[in-house]
Amino acid sequence: MTGTIRIPRKALEYFCTKVFMKLGLSQDEAADSAEILVAAQLKQIGEELEVLFPSAI
């Protein structure tokens, strides 16, 4: 079984910011990087990002 999870833009930006900060980026660098990453993805697939998980999950 494969499922789809829809993640609101701001929630994904927040998550990505926290991940980038754990990887050593400053708050500002992390937030900017997250915003750019999410914007690039949204340009391709719409207002919500879809993540497909394999049936094992």
Sequence and secondary structure as in RCSB ss.txt:
>XXXX:A:sequence
MTGTIRIPRKALEYFCTKVFMKLGLSQDEAADSAEILVAAQLKQIGEELEVLFPSAI
>XXXX:A:secstr
  EEEEE HHHHHHHHHHHHHHTT  HHHHHHHHHHHHHHHHHHH SSEEEEE TT 
